[in-house]
Amino acid sequence: MPELIPTDHYAKIVWMGKVPQDRPDIRSQAVQEAFASYAGFEGDYHAGLTRKSCVRVKSQHPEGTEIRNVRQFSIVSAEELAAIAAVIGLETLDPVLLGASIVVEGIDDFTHVPPNARLQAANGTTIVVDMQNGPCNLPAREIEKNAPGHGKGFKAAAKDRRGVCAWVEREGQLKVGDTLRLHVPGQRVWKHL
């Protein structure tokens, strides 16, 4: 029996971007398509099979320890970006300001898709969801630069709406307009939560 269950939930890629390796900030630059290799998007700041551990995993590893890179992509939903924008008083929220890799639309409550779920394109390209991406102050600073007075509310507004971090399981081309099918683990929620 398969351990991953294909669902009837689909997401459409509505935006893609890369954060430059020589970045002065977290802003991404829009692209129409990119090859998702086992290391992520070539030329992206977050690409690599491994990465240095950061504050997000300090309970497991001393900062700077070489670990597997499960943060190759930051994937957010258009619906959740709209909700964040509304809370902080903006008409729209540009994914560039969040350093986003992919914006999808069509999956409700996207930030809470289960860890280890897959997003699979028709060509077989497969992205694995690691876990939800916790909100931080870096996007708030970029929002504040573009819309003074609105950035400070980002962290609270983005709680439970910041999207997910993900990595590549099967290489392939991705482009704006592609449809991704959600596959979820056939496992119940842990009873101790």
Secondary structure as a PSIPRED ss2 file (coil, helix, strand):
# PSIPRED VFORMAT (PSIPRED V4.0)

   1 M C   1.000  0.000  0.000
   2 P C   1.000  0.000  0.000
   3 E C   1.000  0.000  0.000
   4 L E   0.000  0.000  1.000
   5 I E   0.000  0.000  1.000
   6 P E   0.000  0.000  1.000
   7 T E   0.000  0.000  1.000
   8 D E   0.000  0.000  1.000
   9 H E   0.000  0.000  1.000
  10 Y E   0.000  0.000  1.000
  11 A E   0.000  0.000  1.000
  12 K E   0.000  0.000  1.000
  13 I E   0.000  0.000  1.000
  14 V E   0.000  0.000  1.000
  15 W E   0.000  0.000  1.000
  16 M E   0.000  0.000  1.000
  17 G E   0.000  0.000  1.000
  18 K E   0.000  0.000  1.000
  19 V C   1.000  0.000  0.000
  20 P E   0.000  0.000  1.000
  21 Q C   1.000  0.000  0.000
  22 D C   1.000  0.000  0.000
  23 R C   1.000  0.000  0.000
  24 P C   1.000  0.000  0.000
  25 D C   1.000  0.000  0.000
  26 I C   1.000  0.000  0.000
  27 R C   1.000  0.000  0.000
  28 S C   1.000  0.000  0.000
  29 Q E   0.000  0.000  1.000
  30 A E   0.000  0.000  1.000
  31 V E   0.000  0.000  1.000
  32 Q C   1.000  0.000  0.000
  33 E E   0.000  0.000  1.000
  34 A E   0.000  0.000  1.000
  35 F E   0.000  0.000  1.000
  36 A E   0.000  0.000  1.000
  37 S E   0.000  0.000  1.000
  38 Y C   1.000  0.000  0.000
  39 A C   1.000  0.000  0.000
  40 G E   0.000  0.000  1.000
  41 F E   0.000  0.000  1.000
  42 E C   1.000  0.000  0.000
  43 G C   1.000  0.000  0.000
  44 D E   0.000  0.000  1.000
  45 Y C   1.000  0.000  0.000
  46 H C   1.000  0.000  0.000
  47 A C   1.000  0.000  0.000
  48 G C   1.000  0.000  0.000
  49 L C   1.000  0.000  0.000
  50 T E   0.000  0.000  1.000
  51 R E   0.000  0.000  1.000
  52 K E   0.000  0.000  1.000
  53 S C   1.000  0.000  0.000
  54 C C   1.000  0.000  0.000
  55 V H   0.000  1.000  0.000
  56 R H   0.000  1.000  0.000
  57 V H   0.000  1.000  0.000
  58 K C   1.000  0.000  0.000
  59 S C   1.000  0.000  0.000
  60 Q C   1.000  0.000  0.000
  61 H C   1.000  0.000  0.000
  62 P C   1.000  0.000  0.000
  63 E C   1.000  0.000  0.000
  64 G C   1.000  0.000  0.000
  65 T C   1.000  0.000  0.000
  66 E E   0.000  0.000  1.000
  67 I E   0.000  0.000  1.000
  68 R E   0.000  0.000  1.000
  69 N C   1.000  0.000  0.000
  70 V C   1.000  0.000  0.000
  71 R C   1.000  0.000  0.000
  72 Q C   1.000  0.000  0.000
  73 F E   0.000  0.000  1.000
  74 S E   0.000  0.000  1.000
  75 I E   0.000  0.000  1.000
  76 V E   0.000  0.000  1.000
  77 S E   0.000  0.000  1.000
  78 A H   0.000  1.000  0.000
  79 E H   0.000  1.000  0.000
  80 E H   0.000  1.000  0.000
  81 L H   0.000  1.000  0.000
  82 A H   0.000  1.000  0.000
  83 A H   0.000  1.000  0.000
  84 I H   0.000  1.000  0.000
  85 A H   0.000  1.000  0.000
  86 A H   0.000  1.000  0.000
  87 V H   0.000  1.000  0.000
  88 I H   0.000  1.000  0.000
  89 G C   1.000  0.000  0.000
  90 L C   1.000  0.000  0.000
  91 E C   1.000  0.000  0.000
  92 T C   1.000  0.000  0.000
  93 L C   1.000  0.000  0.000
  94 D C   1.000  0.000  0.000
  95 P H   0.000  1.000  0.000
  96 V H   0.000  1.000  0.000
  97 L H   0.000  1.000  0.000
  98 L H   0.000  1.000  0.000
  99 G C   1.000  0.000  0.000
 100 A C   1.000  0.000  0.000
 101 S C   1.000  0.000  0.000
 102 I E   0.000  0.000  1.000
 103 V E   0.000  0.000  1.000
 104 V E   0.000  0.000  1.000
 105 E E   0.000  0.000  1.000
 106 G C   1.000  0.000  0.000
 107 I C   1.000  0.000  0.000
 108 D C   1.000  0.000  0.000
 109 D C   1.000  0.000  0.000
 110 F H   0.000  1.000  0.000
 111 T H   0.000  1.000  0.000
 112 H H   0.000  1.000  0.000
 113 V C   1.000  0.000  0.000
 114 P C   1.000  0.000  0.000
 115 P C   1.000  0.000  0.000
 116 N C   1.000  0.000  0.000
 117 A C   1.000  0.000  0.000
 118 R E   0.000  0.000  1.000
 119 L E   0.000  0.000  1.000
 120 Q E   0.000  0.000  1.000
 121 A E   0.000  0.000  1.000
 122 A C   1.000  0.000  0.000
 123 N C   1.000  0.000  0.000
 124 G C   1.000  0.000  0.000
 125 T C   1.000  0.000  0.000
 126 T E   0.000  0.000  1.000
 127 I E   0.000  0.000  1.000
 128 V E   0.000  0.000  1.000
 129 V E   0.000  0.000  1.000
 130 D E   0.000  0.000  1.000
 131 M E   0.000  0.000  1.000
 132 Q E   0.000  0.000  1.000
 133 N C   1.000  0.000  0.000
 134 G C   1.000  0.000  0.000
 135 P C   1.000  0.000  0.000
 136 C C   1.000  0.000  0.000
 137 N H   0.000  1.000  0.000
 138 L H   0.000  1.000  0.000
 139 P H   0.000  1.000  0.000
 140 A H   0.000  1.000  0.000
 141 R H   0.000  1.000  0.000
 142 E H   0.000  1.000  0.000
 143 I H   0.000  1.000  0.000
 144 E H   0.000  1.000  0.000
 145 K H   0.000  1.000  0.000
 146 N H   0.000  1.000  0.000
 147 A C   1.000  0.000  0.000
 148 P C   1.000  0.000  0.000
 149 G C   1.000  0.000  0.000
 150 H C   1.000  0.000  0.000
 151 G H   0.000  1.000  0.000
 152 K H   0.000  1.000  0.000
 153 G H   0.000  1.000  0.000
 154 F H   0.000  1.000  0.000
 155 K H   0.000  1.000  0.000
 156 A H   0.000  1.000  0.000
 157 A H   0.000  1.000  0.000
 158 A H   0.000  1.000  0.000
 159 K C   1.000  0.000  0.000
 160 D C   1.000  0.000  0.000
 161 R C   1.000  0.000  0.000
 162 R C   1.000  0.000  0.000
 163 G C   1.000  0.000  0.000
 164 V E   0.000  0.000  1.000
 165 C E   0.000  0.000  1.000
 166 A E   0.000  0.000  1.000
 167 W E   0.000  0.000  1.000
 168 V E   0.000  0.000  1.000
 169 E E   0.000  0.000  1.000
 170 R E   0.000  0.000  1.000
 171 E C   1.000  0.000  0.000
 172 G E   0.000  0.000  1.000
 173 Q E   0.000  0.000  1.000
 174 L E   0.000  0.000  1.000
 175 K E   0.000  0.000  1.000
 176 V C   1.000  0.000  0.000
 177 G C   1.000  0.000  0.000
 178 D C   1.000  0.000  0.000
 179 T E   0.000  0.000  1.000
 180 L E   0.000  0.000  1.000
 181 R E   0.000  0.000  1.000
 182 L E   0.000  0.000  1.000
 183 H E   0.000  0.000  1.000
 184 V E   0.000  0.000  1.000
 185 P E   0.000  0.000  1.000
 186 G C   1.000  0.000  0.000
 187 Q C   1.000  0.000  0.000
 188 R C   1.000  0.000  0.000
 189 V C   1.000  0.000  0.000
 190 W C   1.000  0.000  0.000
 191 K C   1.000  0.000  0.000
 192 H C   1.000  0.000  0.000
 193 L C   1.000  0.000  0.000
